[in-house]
Amino acid sequence: MFEVRGKGKRLTLQVIVTLMAIPYAFPIVVMVQGSFAGQGWGNYEAVLSRPELPLFFRNSIIIAVTTVALVYACTMAAAFAFSKLHVRGKEIIFWMLLACLTLPGAILLPTLFSTTLKLGFYNTYWAVILPLAALQIPFTVLFARTFVDGIPDDLLDAARIDGLRTRQVFRYVILPMSKPIAATIVVLTFVQAWNEYLFPLVLLQEPSTQTITQLPQFFIGQFSQDQTKVLAAAVITAIPEIVVYLSLQKMFERGLAAGALK
C-alpha cells in the first residue's frame, strides 16, 4: 500500500478524499433527512407496520443469499481453472466470458421472460436468481482470476507432491487463501442482488414472491405520493447492505485491491 508521509501531504490527501466523497454522501444525507420530515419516526412506524414487510424481507434474503452462493461457487471454480489449470482454449473462453459484461440486463428482459416461461421458472425465485448470477459472474471472475494469479505455483506444486489431487488443492489451498476476494464477491453480489428492482418487477408477479425493493410502491398512488414514507422505506431497505459491508469491510478492501492489481 502507498504511504503518505508529512502532515501537510496527509491533510491535502484527506481534503481531496473528503471532497470526492461529498457527491456520494449528499444523496444519502438527503434521504435520511427526508425520511424524518413530517411525522418523524411515524414514517418508519408506517413502513414497519406494513404486513408485507416480513415476507418481502424473506424473499429478498432468499434471492440474495442464493445468488451469492451460486456466484461464489462458479467464480472460484472458474478463476482456479483459468489461472492454474491447463485448459485448451481457456483464454478464448475467458475473453468470451468478459464480452458478457457488455450486456445490460434490461436488453435481456424479453429473452429472459420467454425463457423462464418455457422452463417453468416464471414467478419463482430461480427466475431472478439465475439471471442475476449470470450477469455477475463475468465481473467477479475477472477479479478472482487476478487474485488467484498471485498465489505462487510452487505452493500448488508442493501440495500435489504431498499427494493432493486437483480438487483437494482447490479446496484446501485455493479457497482458504482466497478469503479476501471471497469477501469482495459476497459484498458486491449481495448489494446487486438486494437492490435489483427490474427483474423481480417483471419476472415475479405474485405478491408472495415480491422483494423488498417493491416496498416503496405501497406509498405511491395514482394521484398522490408520500415521499417521506418512500424515503423511510429506502432507508430500511439499505440497512442489510450496510451491515454486510461493515461486517466484511477489511477483507473486502483487501480483496478489491488485490483483485484490481496483478
C-alpha positions, 0 to 999 in steps of 0.5 A: 500500500502507498504511504503518505508521509508529512502532515501537510501531504496527509491533510491535502490527501484527506481534503481531496478524499473528503471532497470526492466523497461529498457527491456520494454522501449528499444523496444519502444525507438527503434521504435520511433527512427526508425520511424524518420530515413530517411525522418523524419516526411515524414514517418508519412506524408506517413502513414497519407496520406494513404486513408485507414487510416480513415476507418481502424481507424473506424473499429478498434474503432468499434471492440474495443469499442464493445468488451469492452462493451460486456466484461464489461457487462458479467464480472460484471454480472458474478463476482456479481453472483459468489461472492454474489449470491447463485448459485448451482454449481457456483464454478464448473462453475467458475473453468470451466470458468478459464480452458478457459484461457488455450486456445490460440486463434490461436488453435481456428482459424479453429473452429472459421472460420467454425463457423462464416461461418455457422452463417453468421458472416464471414467478419463482425465485430461480427466475431472478436468481439465475439471471442475476448470477449470470450477469455477475459472474463475468465481473467477479471472475475477472477479479478472482482470476487476478487474485488467484494469479498471485498465489505462487505455483510452487505452493500448488506444486508442493501440495500435489507432491504431498499427494493432493489431487486437483480438487483437494488443492482447490479446496484446501489451498485455493479457497482458504487463501482466497478469503479476501476476494471471497469477501469482495464477491459476497459484498458486491453480489449481495448489494446487486442482488438486494437492490435489483428492482427490474427483474423481480418487477417483471419476472415475479408477479405474485405478491408472495414472491415480491422483494423488498425493493417493491416496498416503496410502491405501497406509498405511491398512488395514482394521484398522490405520493408520500415521499417521506414514507418512500424515503423511510422505506429506502432507508430500511431497505439499505440497512442489510447492505450496510451491515454486510459491508461493515461486517466484511469491510477489511477483507473486502478492501483487501480483496478489491485491491488485490483483485484490481492489481496483478 
